[in-house]
């Protein structure tokens, strides 16, 4: 079993965006997806799509969605949800690697890339995956690529108190130095081996792959740092304020890294 499979073996990814600040991430990610995707029934490839949280939502809106993920459990859960759901099922759900896609050149109108850029820790692997995404896109097709902010662990360490642990402080030091997130502690809340992008680095990587970058966006804004997040989210007025602030700051260059997650929007 690979390191990625071990990390996701509990199936927690299926519910991650339904708890805590994941709810803010989900709503804002879908806002951005809706803004940039062509209308249905466009062909969308959800690469690194996990259990189909985004892919099933898009299929329900009439898109032709093909999902690929490297974790067999995720594909199993996505297929079950697709078969049981009331909406349009996924066109396909397959186990695979973002660096070697099974689809034909120029066959997709849009690609969601919500995982490969941080699970592929080597720059050559990320470039290869982005190249594959560009290959399967039609000319002018859209890619929406998510990344974890270079500063996410440092901010989370303050928010959650993890910085009290010297071992976590060492993790943050490495993150800030070169973006290579390593967790030798075995504590799952400190995440797994991943790569954290500086916003400028994300823009450069996508551009080097031959895409025309539309923009780099902060997904959550500062709202994910609210200590009593669930109380804020339950209150419609305060929830609206968190979302409004995220929208207001989503393109502010000096604050992009304040979001836990970033999104690059670009065209082939």
N, C-alpha and C positions, 0 to 999 in steps of 0.2 A: 504494500500500500504506500502511495506517495505521501509526501509531507502535506500536500494540499488535501488529499483524501482523509488523512488522519485528522486534520484540523476541522474539517466539515463533517466528520463521521456521525456526529450527534444529530445532524439535520437542522441545527439551529438557524442556518441561513434562511430556511423557509419562513421563519417568523421574525427575523432580525429587524425588518423594516416596519413591523407592527408594534414595536415596543420602544419606549423612551424616545430619544432624539432621532431614532430611525424613522419615526413618523414624519418628522420635518424633512429629512432627506428624501423620503419617498414622494411626498407631495411636491417638493421643489424639483426633483428630478423629472417628474411627470409634467410639470409646467414647462420645463425646458424642452423635453421631448416633443410635447404638443406644439411648441412654438416653431420647431425646426423641421419636423418630419413632413414629408408630402402627405396628402390625404389618402385614406384607404380607397381602393384595396391594394396599395403599394406593397411590394415585396420587401419585408424587413428581416434581416438576419440578426438574431440576438446572440452575440458571440460572448461566451462567458456568462450566459444568462441565468446561471444558478437553477433554482427550482421553478423559474418561469414567472416570477412576480411581475416583471414588466412585459414579458412576451405574452402571457395570457391576457393581461389587460389590453394590450394592443390588438390581439386576436379578437377580443370581445368587441372592439370598435370596427372590425371589418378588415383589418390588415392580414396579409398572408405572411405568417410568422414562422420562420424556421429557427429553432433554438439549438445551440451547441454549448456543451460544458464539458470540462475535463473530469468532473467527479460523477461517477456512475450513479450514486445515490441521488444527486440532484436531477439527473435525467429521469430516473425512475419516479421521483416525486412529481416532476413536471408532467410526465405522461399520465399519471393517475389523476392529477388535477385537471388536465386537459380533457380526459375522458369523462370525468364526473361533472365538469362545469356546465352551467346552462348556456354559455356563450359559444361562439365559434371556436372549434378546437385548433390547436397548433397544427400547422401543415406538416411539421417534422420536428422531432426532438432526438438528438444524437449525441453520443459521447465522442468528443474530439478535442483537438489541440488548435488553439488560435493561430499557431504558426504554420499550419497545414490544413486549410479548409477544404471540405469535400465538394464545394460547389463550383459551378462554371464561371468563367470570366464574364463580367458585366451582367450578372444575373439578378442583382439586388438594387432596389431603389434607395435603401437606407440600411445602415449598420449601427446597431447598439454595441458598444464596446465597454461594458461595465464590469471589468474585472481583470482582463489580461494585462493592462498597463501597470498594475501594482503587483500582480502575482508573478510576472516575468521580471526578475530582478536584474537581468543583464541587458544592457542597452542594445546589443545585437539581436537578442530574442525579441525585444519590444519592436525594433525596426522591422524584423521579419514578420511579426504579427500584423503590424500596421500595413506593411506591403501586401499581405494577403487580403486584408480588408479592402484596400484600394483595388486589388485585382478583381474582386467579386462585385464591386460597385459599378453601376452604369456611369458613363460620363456625366458629371454634374450631380451624382448621387451624394447623399448626406452621411457623414459619420458623426456620431455623438460618443465621445470617449471619456470615460470617467477616470479620475486619478485620486489618490490620497494626498492631501497637502503635506508638504515637507514639515510643517509645524504642528501637525495633528497630535502627536504624542506629547510634545511640550505643553500644548494647551490642555489636553486631557489630563496630563499629570497634575496641573494646577487645579482643574475642575474637580477631579475625583480624589485628589490627595495622593496619587501614586508617587509623586516626587519625594514623598517621605521615605521611600525605599531607595537606597543607594543603587540597587541593581536596575531599577527603572531609570534613574538618573543617567546611568551609563548607556542605556538604550537610547535615551533622548539625545545624548551627546553624539552618538553615532548617526542618528537620524539627521541632526542638524549639520553634521560634517559632510555627509555624502549621500544622504537619502536612503541608505541601506539599513532597513529596519531588521534587527536581529533580536531574538528573545531566547536567551539560554536558560531562563528561569523555570520554564515549564508551566508558568501561570498563563492560562488561556486568555485572561482579560488583558494581557500585554500584547496580544495578537501573535502573528506568526511571521516567518521570513517573507518580507515584502519590500517594495520600493516606493518611497514617498517623493513625489515630484514638487519641485519649486514651480510656481505658475509659469515663469518664463521658459523653464525647461520643457514643460508640457507643450507649450506653443511651438517651440523649436523642433521637438521630436515629431509632432504631427506634420509640421511644414516640411521637414526633411524627407518624410515618406511620400511627398508629392501632392499633399492636400493643400487647398487654399483655405486658410483658417479664417472663419467668420468671427470667432471670439473665444475667450477663455472666461468661464463663469464660476463664481463661488456658489456652490449649491445651497448650503445651509445658512450662510452668513454667520453672525455671532450667536444666533439663537440656540444652537446645540449646547452652548456653555452654561445655560441657565441651570442653576443647581436643582431647583424644584420643577424640572421640566414638565412632568406629568400634570402638575397642577396648572401650569400655564396652558398646556395643550387642551385641557378639559374646558378651559374658560374661552368661549368663542371670541371675546374681544381681545384677550391677550394673545390667543393663537393668531388672530388676524394681524396683530402688531408684529409678531415674530416673522410672519410671512412677508409683510410689507417691508420690513427692514432688510430681509434677505434680498428682496427684489431691488431695493434701493441701492444696495451695496454690491450687487452681483458682478458688476464690471469695474468697480473701483480698484485700480491697480495696486494701491498701497495696502488694500485690505483683502485681496483675494485669498491669501494664505490663511486668513482667519477661519474660513470654512474648513470643516474636516475633509470635505470632498470637493474636487474641482471637476468641471466638465468642459471639454473642448468641442466646439461645433465647427465642422469643416466640410468642404465639398471636394469630390474627386476631380 
